[in-house]
Amino acid sequence: MPGAGTAWKIWVLCSVLIGSALLIGCENPVSSESEEDKAALLLEHTINEQSWNRKGYQGLLQIQSELGMEVSYHENISTLPKLKEQVNHLEEKGVDLVFGHGKVFGERFMNIRKSYPDIHFVSINGETGAENMTSVQLKGYAMGYFAGRLAGNMTNTGAIAVIAARSWQPEVNGFADGAKSGDTPVEVISKTTGSWNNKEKALQKLQAATSEDADIVYPAGNGFHVDVINQAKEQGLQAIGYLGDQSDLGEAAVLTSTIQHVERVYQKIAEKYQKGELKSGVEAYGFEEGAVSLGPFSPKVPENVRQRIKADIDYYKETGELPGSQ
C-alpha cells in the first residue's frame, strides 16, 4: 500500500471479500469529472489495519465514484509533524477538502488550520469546529442505548458487559443507560482496555466479565470486537456486534450489531462541500440521517422484542426522545 507520498491515483475496487469486507484494489489513474475538487483521507495507521479504516476508504471510493472528485488516502499520519508535512504536500497538489479519520485529528487540525485557509478540514468524531474546519460526530450514545436496551431484554443472568477501548466513547454510557431503561433490573459491567487494538487485554476483560456472570457482551473497539465475539461464542455467550454487521460470525451468538455508516457520512459531507453548503463547526449524524443503525436481529431474539426495539427506534427518529430514559 502507498504511504504518505501516495500519488494522485485511486484504488479501484476489484473485489469484495464477503464477511471481512476487505477491499482489494488495482492501481489506476483517476478519471475525475471535476477538476476543481480534490479530497484526501488521512489515517493514523494503515488502510487495512482496522475495520474502521476500511470504512473510511469505502467512503473515499464513494466520493470518487458518486461525486467525481479526485481523491487520495495517506497512511501513518500519527504525529503533528507528519500531519504538517502531508498537508503541505496536499496543498501543493491543490487539495481543498481533507478528512481526518478519527478523533485524534480534531485537535491537530485546530493547530494548523489557520496556515491553510484554502483547505477545509473535516474531523470524524471530533468535538471542536472553527473557520475552515468541521467536526462530524456520529450519535454513538443512541446507538449504544438501543443495543443496551436489547441486551437488557435478552440476558438470562441479569448481568451484561461492555468492553470499550476508551472510557469517553458515548456508546458505552448509552449501552449502560439503555440496559437499565427496562422494567427488569440489570447489572452492567463496564471494562476498558485503553487501546483500540489490544486484543489480548480485551479477551482478559471478557474473562473478568464472565466471572461476574455476564452472559451478553458488547465489545466496543474496532480492533478487537471480532476476537471478543468469537471467544464469547465459544463460551456459549451472546454478543452485540460493533461498527459493522457481525451476524456472519454466528446468527445465534450475535443478537444484533451497532452499525456506523461512515461511508454515507463522508459522501454527504463531500456533497455539501461541492454545493458550498458545508459549514464550519460541529455536525452530528445519527439514526435520523441513516448514519447509524442496528443490524439484523438474531433468530434467538423473540419477535415481540424485535418489534419493540424497532418501535423504540422509530419513536426516537420522530421525537428525538429515547424511550424509557425519563
FISENU-80502 format. One record per atom (N, C-alpha, C): residue in one letter; x, y, z. Coordinates in steps of 0.2 Angstrom, whole numbers, padded with zeros to 4 digits, always signed. Each point is the difference from the previous one (the first is absolute). Layout:
AXYZ...
This chain:
M+0004-0006+0000M-0004+0006+0000M+0004+0006+0000P-0002+0005-0004P+0004+0007+0000P+0000+0003+0007G+0006+0004+0002G+0000+0003+0006G-0002+0007-0001A+0003+0005+0004A-0002+0007+0000A+0001+0003-0007G+0005-0002-0004G+0001+0003-0006G-0005-0003-0006T-0006-0003+0002T-0004-0003-0005T-0001+0005-0006A+0001-0003-0006A-0001+0004-0006A-0008+0001-0001W-0001+0005-0004W-0007+0001-0001W-0004-0005-0004K-0001-0006+0003K-0003-0005-0003K-0005-0003+0004I-0005-0004-0002I-0005-0003+0004I+0000-0007-0001W+0000-0004+0006W-0001-0007-0001W-0007-0002-0002V-0001-0002-0006V-0006-0002-0002V-0002-0007+0003L-0006+0000+0002L-0002-0006+0003L-0001-0006-0005C+0004-0006+0002C+0000-0006-0004C-0004-0005+0002S+0000-0001+0007S-0004-0005+0003S-0001+0001+0007V-0006-0003+0003V-0001+0001+0007V+0000-0007+0003L+0003-0001+0005L+0000-0006+0003L-0005+0000+0005I-0006-0004-0001I-0005+0000+0004I+0001-0002+0007G-0002+0003+0005G+0001-0002+0007G+0005+0005+0003S+0006+0001-0003S+0005+0004+0003S+0000+0007-0003A-0004+0001-0006A-0001+0006-0003A+0007+0003-0002L+0005-0004-0001L+0006+0003-0002L+0000+0002-0007L+0002+0006-0002L+0001+0002-0007L+0006-0001-0003I+0000-0003-0006I+0006-0001-0003I+0000+0004-0006G+0005+0004-0002G+0000+0004-0005G+0006-0001-0005C-0002+0003-0006C+0006+0000-0005C+0001+0008-0001E+0006+0001-0001E+0002+0007-0001E-0001+0003-0007N-0004+0005+0000N-0002+0003-0007N+0000+0008+0001P+0002+0003-0005P-0001+0008+0000P-0007+0002+0001V-0001+0005+0004V-0006+0003+0001V-0003+0003-0006S-0006-0001-0002S-0004+0004-0005S-0005+0004+0003S+0001+0006+0002S-0004+0004+0004S-0004+0005-0005E-0007+0000+0002E-0004+0004-0004E+0000+0008+0003S+0003+0001+0006S+0001+0006+0002S+0007+0002+0002E+0003+0004-0004E+0007+0001+0001E+0001+0005+0005E-0005+0003+0003E+0000+0006+0005E+0001-0003+0007D-0004-0006+0001D+0000-0003+0007D+0004-0006+0001K+0004+0001+0005K+0005-0006+0002K-0001-0001+0007A-0001-0007+0002A-0001-0001+0007A+0006-0005+0002A+0002+0000+0006A+0005-0005+0003A-0003-0003+0007L+0002-0006+0001L-0001-0003+0006L+0006-0002+0004L+0001+0003+0006L+0006-0001+0004L-0002-0006+0005L+0004-0005+0001L+0000-0005+0005L+0005+0000+0005E-0001-0001+0006E+0005-0001+0005E+0004-0006-0001H-0003-0005-0002H+0004-0007-0001H-0001-0002-0008T+0000-0006-0001T+0000-0002-0007T-0007-0001-0002I-0001-0001-0007I-0007+0000-0003I-0004-0007+0002N+0004-0005+0001N-0003-0007+0002N+0001-0002+0007E+0003+0005+0004E+0001-0002+0007E-0006-0002+0004Q-0005+0004-0001Q-0006+0000+0004Q-0006+0000-0005S-0006-0003+0002S-0006+0001-0004S-0002+0007+0000W+0001+0004+0005W-0001+0007+0000W+0003+0004-0006N+0006-0002-0001N+0004+0003-0006N-0003-0002-0006R-0002-0006-0001R-0003-0002-0006R-0007+0003-0002K-0003+0002+0006K-0007+0004-0002K+0002+0007-0002G+0005+0003+0002G+0002+0006-0003G+0002+0000-0007Y+0004-0006-0002Y+0002-0001-0007Y-0007-0001-0004Q-0005-0003+0003Q-0006-0001-0004Q-0003+0006-0002G+0000+0005+0005G-0003+0006+0000G+0004+0004-0006L+0007+0000+0000L+0004+0003-0005L-0002-0003-0007L-0001-0006-0001L-0002-0003-0006L-0007+0003-0003Q-0004+0001+0005Q-0007+0003-0002Q+0001+0007-0002I+0004+0004+0003I+0001+0007-0001I+0003+0000-0008Q+0004-0005-0001Q+0003+0000-0007Q-0005-0002-0005S-0004-0005+0001S-0004-0003-0005S-0007+0004+0000E-0002+0002+0005E-0007+0004+0000E+0001+0007-0001L+0005+0003+0002L+0001+0007-0001L+0005+0003-0005G+0004-0005-0002G+0005+0002-0005G+0006+0003+0002M+0001+0000+0007M+0006+0004+0003M+0006-0004-0001E+0006+0003-0001E+0006-0003+0000E+0002-0002+0007V+0002-0006+0002V+0001-0001+0007V+0007-0004+0001S+0002+0000+0006S+0006-0004+0002S-0001-0001+0008Y+0004-0005+0002Y+0000-0002+0007Y+0008+0000+0002H+0001+0001+0007H+0007+0001+0002H+0000-0003+0007E+0005-0005+0001E+0000-0004+0006E+0005+0002+0005N+0000-0002+0006N+0005+0001+0005N+0001+0007+0002I-0005+0004-0001I+0000+0007+0002I-0001+0001+0008S+0005-0002+0003S-0001-0002+0008S+0002+0006+0004T+0004+0005-0002T+0002+0005+0004T-0001+0007-0004L+0000+0005+0004L-0001+0007-0003L+0005+0002-0005P+0007-0002+0001P+0005+0002-0005P-0002-0004-0007K-0002-0006+0001K-0002-0004-0006K-0006+0003-0004L-0005+0002+0004L-0006+0004-0002L+0002+0006-0004K+0004+0004+0003K+0002+0006-0004K+0004-0001-0006E+0004-0005+0000E+0004-0002-0006E-0005-0002-0006Q-0005-0004+0002Q-0005-0003-0005Q-0004+0005-0002V-0003+0005+0004V-0004+0005-0002V+0003+0005-0005N+0007+0001+0002N+0004+0004-0005N+0000-0003-0007H+0000-0006+0000H+0000-0004-0007H-0006+0000-0003L-0006+0000+0004L-0006+0000-0003L-0002+0007-0002E+0002+0005+0003E-0001+0007-0002E+0003+0001-0007E+0006-0003-0001E+0004+0001-0006E-0004-0003-0006K-0004-0006+0002K-0003-0003-0005K-0007+0003-0001G-0002+0005+0004G-0006+0003-0002G-0006-0003+0004V+0001-0004+0005V-0005-0003+0004V-0004+0005+0004D-0006+0000+0000D-0004+0005+0004D-0005-0003+0005L+0000-0007+0000L-0004-0003+0006L+0004-0006+0003V+0001+0001+0006V+0004-0005+0004V-0004-0003+0005F+0000-0007+0000F-0004-0004+0005F+0006-0003+0005G-0001+0001+0007G+0004-0003+0005G-0004-0006+0003H+0002-0006-0001H-0005-0005+0001H+0001-0003+0008G-0002+0004+0004G+0000-0001+0007G+0000+0006+0005K-0001-0001+0006K-0001+0006+0004K+0007+0003+0001V+0005-0004+0000V+0007+0003+0001V+0002+0006-0005F-0004+0000-0006F+0002+0005-0004F-0003+0007+0001G-0005+0000+0005G-0004+0006+0001G+0005+0005+0003E+0003-0001+0005E+0005+0005+0004E+0005+0002-0005R+0003-0005-0004R+0005+0001-0004R-0002+0005-0006F-0006-0001-0002F-0002+0004-0006F-0001+0007+0003M-0002+0001+0006M-0001+0006+0004M+0007+0004+0000N+0005-0004+0001N+0007+0003+0000N+0003+0003-0006I-0003-0003-0006I+0003+0002-0006I-0004+0004-0005R-0007+0000+0001R-0005+0002-0005R+0001+0007-0002K+0003+0005+0004K+0001+0007-0002K+0005+0000-0005S+0005-0005+0000S+0005+0001-0005S-0002-0003-0007Y-0006-0002-0001Y-0003-0003-0006Y-0007+0002-0001P-0001+0007-0001P-0006+0003-0001P-0004-0003-0006D+0003-0003-0005D-0003-0002-0006D-0002-0008+0001I+0001-0003+0005I-0002-0007+0002I-0005+0000+0005H-0005-0004-0001H-0005-0001+0005H+0001-0007+0003F+0001+0000+0007F+0002-0006+0003F-0006-0003+0004V-0001-0007-0001V-0005-0003+0003V+0002-0005+0005S-0002+0000+0006S+0002-0005+0005S-0005-0005+0002I+0000-0006-0001I-0005-0005+0002I+0000-0001+0007N-0005+0001+0004N-0001-0001+0007N+0004+0005+0004G+0002+0006-0003G+0003+0005+0004G-0005+0004+0004E+0002+0004+0004E-0005+0004+0004E+0001+0008-0001T+0004+0002-0004T+0001+0007-0001T-0001+0002-0007G-0002+0006-0001G+0000+0003-0007G+0002+0007+0000A+0002+0002-0006A+0002+0007+0000A+0000+0002-0008E+0002+0006-0002E+0001+0002-0007E+0004-0005-0004N-0003-0002-0005N+0003-0005-0005N+0001-0007+0003M-0004-0002+0006M+0001-0006+0003M-0007-0002+0002T-0002-0007-0001T-0006-0003+0002T+0001-0006+0004S-0003-0001+0006S+0000-0006+0003S-0006-0004-0001V+0000-0006-0002V-0006-0004-0001V+0000-0005+0005Q-0006+0000+0003Q-0001-0005+0006Q-0005-0005-0002L+0001-0007+0001L-0005-0005+0000L-0003-0001+0006K-0007+0000+0000K-0004+0000+0007K+0001-0007+0003G+0006-0001+0003G+0001-0006+0003G-0004-0002+0006Y-0002+0005+0004Y-0004-0001+0006Y-0006-0004-0002A-0004+0003-0004A-0007-0004-0002A+0002-0007-0003M+0005+0000-0004M+0002-0007-0003M+0001-0005+0006G+0004+0002+0005G+0001-0004+0006G-0006-0001+0004Y-0004+0005+0000Y-0006-0001+0004Y-0005-0005-0002F-0001-0001-0006F-0005-0005-0003F+0004-0007+0001A+0006+0000-0001A+0004-0006+0001A-0001-0003+0007G+0001+0005+0005G-0001-0002+0007G-0007-0002+0001R-0005+0004-0003R-0007-0002+0001R-0002-0007-0002L+0003-0002-0005L-0001-0007-0003L+0004-0005+0005A+0006+0001+0002A+0004-0004+0004A-0004-0001+0007G-0003+0006+0002G-0003-0001+0007G-0007-0004-0001N-0003+0000-0006N-0005-0005-0001N+0002-0007-0001M+0006-0001-0002M+0002-0007-0002M+0004-0004+0006T+0003+0004+0004T+0004-0004+0005T-0004-0005+0005N+0004-0005+0001N-0003-0005+0004N+0002+0000+0007T+0006+0003+0001T+0004+0000+0007T-0002+0007+0003G-0002+0005-0004G-0001+0006+0003G+0006+0005+0000A+0005-0003-0003A+0007+0004-0001A+0002+0000-0007I+0002+0006-0002I+0003+0001-0007I+0006+0004+0000A+0004+0000-0005A+0006+0003+0001A+0002+0004-0007V+0003+0006+0001V+0003+0004-0006V+0007+0000+0001I+0004-0002-0005I+0007+0001+0000I+0002+0005-0005A+0002+0006+0003A+0002+0006-0005A+0007+0001-0001A+0002+0003-0005A+0007+0002-0001A+0001+0006+0004R-0004+0005+0001R+0001+0006+0003R-0006+0002+0005S+0001+0003+0005S-0006+0001+0005S-0004+0006-0003W+0002+0004-0004W-0004+0006-0003W-0005-0002-0005Q+0001-0006-0003Q-0005-0002-0005Q-0007+0001+0002P-0004+0004-0003P-0007+0001+0002P-0004-0006-0001E+0001-0005-0004E-0004-0006+0000E+0001-0004+0006V+0005+0001+0004V+0001-0004+0006V-0005+0002+0005N-0001+0007+0001N-0005+0002+0005N-0007-0001-0003G-0001+0000-0006G-0006-0001-0003G-0002-0008+0001F+0005-0004-0001F-0002-0007+0001F-0002-0001+0007A+0003+0003+0005A-0001-0001+0007A-0007+0003+0002D-0002+0006-0003D-0006+0003+0002D-0006-0004-0004G+0001-0002-0006G-0005-0004-0004G-0001-0006+0004A+0005-0004+0003A-0002-0006+0003A-0004+0001+0006K+0001+0006+0003K-0003+0001+0007K-0007+0003-0001S-0002+0001-0007S-0006+0004-0001S-0006-0004+0000G+0001-0007+0000G-0006-0005+0000G-0003-0001+0007D-0004-0004+0001D-0004-0001+0006D+0004-0005+0005T+0004-0004-0003T+0004-0005+0004T+0007+0003+0001P+0002-0001+0007P+0007+0003+0002P+0005-0004-0004V+0005+0003-0002V+0006-0003-0004V+0006+0003+0003E+0005-0004+0001E+0007+0002+0002E+0004+0001-0006V+0003+0006-0001V+0004+0001-0006V+0008+0001+0002I+0004-0005-0002I+0007+0000+0002I+0004+0003-0006S+0003+0005+0002S+0004+0004-0005S+0007-0001+0001K+0004-0002-0006K+0007-0001+0000K+0003+0005-0005T+0006+0002+0001T+0003+0004-0005T+0007-0002-0001T+0002-0001-0007T+0007-0002-0001T+0005+0005-0001G-0002+0006-0001G+0005+0006-0001G+0003+0000-0007S-0002-0005-0005S+0003+0000-0006S-0006-0003-0005W+0001+0002-0006W-0005-0002-0005W+0002-0007-0003N+0006-0002+0001N+0003-0006-0003N+0003-0005+0004N-0001+0001+0007N+0003-0005+0004N-0005-0006+0001K+0001-0005-0004K-0004-0006+0000K+0000-0004+0006E+0007-0001+0002E+0001-0004+0006E-0003+0003+0006K+0000+0006+0001K-0003+0004+0006K-0007-0001+0000A-0003+0001-0006A-0007+0000-0001A-0003-0007+0002L+0004-0005-0002L-0002-0007+0002L+0000-0001+0007Q+0005+0003+0003Q+0001-0001+0008Q-0006+0004+0003K-0002+0005-0003K-0006+0004+0003K-0006-0004-0001L-0001-0004-0005L-0005-0004-0002L-0001-0006+0006Q+0006-0003+0001Q+0000-0005+0006Q-0002+0003+0006A+0002+0006+0002A-0001+0003+0006A-0008+0002+0000A-0003+0002-0005A-0007+0001+0000A-0004-0006+0000T+0002-0006-0003T-0004-0006+0001T+0001-0003+0007S+0006+0002+0003S+0000-0003+0007S-0005+0004+0005E-0002+0005-0003E-0006+0004+0004E-0007-0002-0003D+0000-0005-0003D-0006-0003-0003D-0003+0004-0006A+0003+0004-0003A-0002+0003-0006A-0001-0005-0006D-0006+0000-0003D-0001-0005-0005D-0001+0003-0007I+0000+0007+0000I+0000+0004-0007I+0005+0005+0001V+0004+0001-0006V+0006+0004+0000V-0001+0005-0006Y+0002+0006+0001Y+0000+0005-0005Y+0007+0003-0001P+0004-0003-0005P+0007+0002+0000P+0001+0006-0005A+0000+0006+0003A+0000+0006-0003A+0007+0003-0002G+0004-0004-0004G+0007+0002-0002G+0001-0003-0007N+0001+0004-0005N+0001-0003-0007N+0006-0004-0001G+0005+0000+0004G+0005-0005-0001G+0000-0007+0004F-0005+0000+0004F-0001-0007+0004F-0007-0003+0000H-0005+0004-0003H-0007-0003+0001H-0001-0007-0003V+0003-0001-0006V-0001-0007-0003V+0003-0005+0005D+0006+0001+0003D+0003-0005+0004D-0004-0001+0006V-0003+0005+0003V-0004-0001+0006V-0006-0004-0002I-0003+0002-0005I-0006-0003-0002I+0001-0008-0001N+0005-0002-0004N+0002-0007-0001N+0001-0003+0006Q+0004+0003+0005Q+0001-0003+0007Q-0007-0001+0004A-0004+0005-0001A-0006-0001+0004A-0004-0005-0003K+0000-0001-0006K-0004-0005-0004K+0002-0007+0003E+0007-0001+0000E+0003-0006+0002E-0002-0002+0007Q-0002+0005+0004Q-0001-0001+0007Q-0008+0000+0001G-0004+0000-0005G-0007-0001+0000G-0003+0007+0002L+0003+0005-0001L-0003+0007+0002L-0003+0003-0006Q-0003+0006+0001Q-0002+0004-0006Q+0003+0006+0000A-0001+0004-0006A+0004+0006-0001A-0004+0005-0004I+0002+0006+0001I-0003+0006-0005I+0006+0002-0004G-0001-0001-0007G+0006+0002-0005G+0001+0008+0000Y+0006+0001-0002Y+0002+0007+0000Y+0003+0003-0006L-0002+0006-0002L+0003+0003-0006L-0004-0002-0007G+0000-0007-0001G-0003-0002-0006G-0004-0006+0002D-0003-0003-0005D-0005-0006+0001D+0004-0006+0002Q+0000-0003+0006Q+0004-0006+0002Q-0004-0006+0000S-0006+0000-0003S-0005-0006+0000S+0004-0006-0003D+0005+0002-0005D+0003-0006-0003D+0004-0004+0005L+0002+0003+0006L+0004-0004+0005L-0004-0005+0003G-0007+0000-0001G-0004-0005+0004G-0007+0003+0001E-0005-0001-0003E-0007+0003+0001E-0002-0002+0007A+0001-0006+0003A-0002-0001+0006A+0003+0004+0006A+0007+0001-0002A+0004+0004+0005A-0001+0007+0000V-0001+0003-0006V+0000+0007-0001V-0007+0003+0000L-0002+0003+0005L-0007+0002+0001L-0002+0005-0005T+0004+0005-0001T+0000+0005-0005T+0007+0004-0001S+0000+0005-0004S+0006+0003+0000S-0001+0008+0000T+0004+0004+0003T+0000+0007-0001T+0004+0002-0006I-0003+0002-0005I+0003+0002-0006I+0001+0007-0001Q+0007+0002-0002Q+0001+0007-0001Q+0001+0001-0008H-0004+0003-0003H+0001+0001-0007H+0004+0006-0002V+0006+0000+0001V+0005+0005-0001V+0000+0002-0007E+0000-0005-0004E+0000+0002-0008E-0005+0004-0002R-0006+0000+0003R-0006+0004-0002R+0001+0007+0003V+0003+0001+0006V+0002+0006+0003V+0005+0004-0005Y+0005-0004-0001Y+0005+0004-0004Y-0002+0002-0007Q-0005-0004-0003Q-0002+0002-0007Q-0005+0006+0001K-0004+0000+0006K-0004+0006+0001K+0004+0006+0002I+0005+0000+0003I+0005+0006+0002I+0003+0002-0007A+0002-0004-0004A+0003+0002-0006A-0005+0003-0005E-0006-0002+0000E-0006+0003-0004E-0001+0007+0003K+0000+0001+0006K-0001+0006+0003K+0005+0005-0002Y+0006-0003+0000Y+0006+0005-0002Y+0000+0002-0007Q-0002-0005-0005Q-0001+0002-0007Q-0005+0005-0001K-0005+0000+0004K-0006+0005-0001K+0001+0006+0004G+0006+0001+0004G+0001+0006+0003G-0004+0000+0007E-0002-0006+0002E-0005+0000+0006E+0003-0002+0006L+0007-0002+0000L+0003-0003+0006L+0002+0005+0004K-0003+0000+0006K+0002+0006+0005K+0005-0002+0005S+0004+0004+0002S+0005-0001+0006S-0004-0001+0006G+0003-0004+0004G-0003-0001+0007G-0001-0008+0001V-0005-0002+0003V-0001-0007+0002V-0007-0002-0003E+0000-0006-0004E-0006-0003-0002E-0001-0007+0002A-0006-0002+0002A-0001-0006+0003A-0005-0004-0005Y+0002-0007+0000Y-0004-0004-0005Y-0002-0006+0004G-0006-0002+0000G-0002-0006+0004G-0005-0005-0004F-0005-0003+0004F-0005-0004-0003F-0004+0004-0005E-0002+0006+0001E-0004+0004-0004E+0003+0001-0007E+0007+0001-0001E+0003+0001-0006E+0003-0006-0003G-0002-0006+0003G+0003-0006-0003G+0007-0002+0001A+0003+0004+0005A+0007+0000+0001A+0002-0006+0005V-0005-0002+0004V+0001-0006+0005V-0007-0004-0001S+0001-0006+0002S-0006-0005+0000S+0001-0006+0004L-0005-0004+0001L+0001-0007+0003L+0000-0004-0006G+0004-0006+0001G+0000-0005-0006G-0005-0005+0001P+0000-0005-0004P-0005-0005+0001P+0000-0003+0007F-0006-0002+0002F-0001-0003+0006F+0001-0008+0000S+0003-0003+0005S+0001-0007+0000S-0007-0003+0001P+0000-0007-0003P-0006-0004+0001P-0002-0001+0007K+0005+0001+0004K-0001-0001+0007K-0004+0006+0004V+0000+0005-0004V-0004+0006+0003V-0008-0001-0002P-0004-0001+0005P-0007-0001-0001P-0003+0006-0004E-0005-0002-0004E-0003+0005-0004E-0003+0006+0004N-0003-0001+0006N-0003+0006+0003N+0006+0004+0003V+0006-0002+0001V+0005+0004+0002V+0003+0004-0006R+0000-0003-0006R+0002+0003-0006R-0004+0006-0001Q-0007-0001+0000Q-0005+0005-0002Q+0001+0006+0005R+0001-0002+0006R+0001+0005+0005R+0006+0005-0001I+0005-0003-0001I+0006+0004-0002I-0001+0004-0006K-0002-0003-0005K-0002+0004-0006K-0004+0006+0001A-0006-0002+0004A-0004+0006+0002A+0003+0005+0004D+0005-0002+0004D+0004+0005+0004D+0004+0004-0004I+0003-0003-0005I+0004+0004-0005I-0004+0005-0004D-0005-0002-0003D-0005+0004-0003D-0002+0006+0004Y-0002-0001+0006Y-0002+0005+0005Y+0006+0005+0000Y+0006-0003+0001Y+0005+0005+0001Y+0002+0004-0006K-0001-0003-0006K+0001+0004-0006K-0005+0006-0001E-0006-0002+0002E-0006+0005+0000E+0001+0006+0005T+0002-0002+0006T-0001+0005+0006T+0007+0002+0002G+0005-0004-0001G+0007+0002+0003G+0000-0003+0007E-0005-0003+0003E+0000-0002+0006E+0001-0008+0001L+0005-0002+0005L+0001-0007+0001L-0005-0003+0004P-0003-0005-0002P-0005-0003+0004P+0002-0003+0007G-0003+0002+0005G+0002-0003+0007G+0005+0004+0003S+0002+0006-0003S+0006+0003+0003S-0002+0006+0005Q-0007+0001+0000Q-0002+0005+0005Q+0001-0002+0007
